[in-house]
Amino acid sequence: MFCQNCGVEAPTKYVAFYQNIGALVMRFSRSMEGHLCKSCIHRTFWSYTGITLLVGWLGMISIVLAPFFVLNNVVRYLLCLSMPAVPLGAMPPTLTEADVTRLEPHMQQFFERLDGGEDLEQVAQDTALRANASPGQVMLLFRAILESQKEE
């Protein structure tokens, strides 16, 4: 529905990329996991895999781990190549007061359907169609409602 990295509304796929930097007796690693758009998948793959190939093997533990990280990244990247591209001009969704006013009447049914065990993405898409909004806007309002309930 929308990318967990850049926030743009586009087709996404769950991926987990890993990076390793070896420093003789130490190592530094990081990862990126989540539902990402094709652009973020491409950018993350090349960044994480390139750094791991260059300096990921410089260390006692790293020389063993780095090949596994690279193999993981390559396999996951290859599985994403058939994804549709991010639409030109795609931007992260925004939520104005007018959007909130249009969505609020539909939110009770939204929560009832979620409580009934329905899929979040499908419920968000259905709600967006009924409210003349985007699924990303529905999710922004959903998150805002959850945040306000946490504060109470």
N, C-alpha and C positions, 0 to 999 in steps of 0.2 A: 504494500500500500504506500508507505513512504519510508525513505531511507533513514535508518537510525544514526547515520553519520552526518549527512548534510541536510536532512530534513525535507528533501524534495519529494514531491508526489510522483512516483515512478514505480515500475515493476521492481521487486526486490527478491533477494534470495539469501538464505542464512549461510554465512561463511564464518570461518575462524582462521585468521592468518596469524603467524608467529614470527617474531624477529629475535635474533640472538646476536649479541656482541661479546666476543671473547676477549678477556683481558688477563691472559696467563693463568693466574690463580683465582680469578673472579670472573663472573659473567653477568651481563645485563640483558634482560629480556623484556619484551612487551608483546601484547597481543591485541587484536581487534576482532571482536566477535559481534555478530548481530545480523539483522536483515539489512543488507546494503544494496544500493542501486549499482548498475553496471559500471558507471563512472567511478564510484568510490571503490568498487572491487578492483578495477583496473589500477587505480592510483595506489591503493594499499598493497596490492600484490607486488607491484614493481618496487615500491619503496622498501617494504619489509624483506622481500626476497633478495633484492640487490644488496642491501646492507648485510644481510646474513651471509651471502656469498662472498662479499669482500672481507669482512672482519668477524664473521660468526664462528669461525673455526679456531680462532687464536686463543686456545686455552685447553686445559686437560679435560674438563667436562664438556666444553663447547665443541671440541673436535668430534665427540660422539653425538651430541644433540643436534648440531647444525644440519647435518644431512637429513635428519628426520623432519626438521622444521621446513627445509627447502622442499622436500618431497610432499609434505602435507600441503604447502602453499601451491605447488604446481598442480597437484591433483584437484584441489578445490577450485583453482582458477580455471582449469580446463573444463570442469563441470559447469562453469558459468558462462562460457563463451557463446552459447546459444541463446542467452537472455536477450530480450529486446533492448534496444538502446534507450537511454533517457531522452524523452521528448525535448526538442529544441525549445529553449526559453522556459523550461520547467523551473519553478521557484518553490521554496518552502511555503506552506500554507500560512496565511495570516488570519487573524480573528478580530473583526471589528465589532462594535456595539450592534450594528445592523445584523451581522451574522449571528451573534448571540441571541438577539431577539427572534430571528427566524428559526434558530435551532432549539431554543428552550422548550417550546411546546412538545417537542418530540423526545425529549430526554427521559421522561418517565418510562415510556415504552422501551427506549433504548436500554435502560437499566433493568427493566423487567425481563427483557429477552436475554440479557447477559446472565441474570440470576437463574433463568431457565436453562442455562448451559449452552446457549447458542454461541457460535464462533464470533469473536470480537470483530474480525475484519468484515465478515458478511453483514453483521448488524450495523456496523459503521457505514458500509456501502448503501444498505437499504435506507438508513436514516438520512444519509446525504441526498439520496434521490428524492425522498419525500419532502425534505426541507429546502431543496434547491441550493445545496451547498456541496462542498467537496468532502470526501472521506477524511482528508487531513484536517479540515476544520472541525468535523465531528470529534476527531481524536483530540484536538487541542482543547475543545470545551470539556470533553470527558476528563482529561488530565487536570484541567483547572478546577473542576468540581471535586475531584479526588483530593487535590491539594488543599482546597478550602475546608474539606471535611477533616483532614489531618490536623489542621490548625485549631479546630474547635475542641 
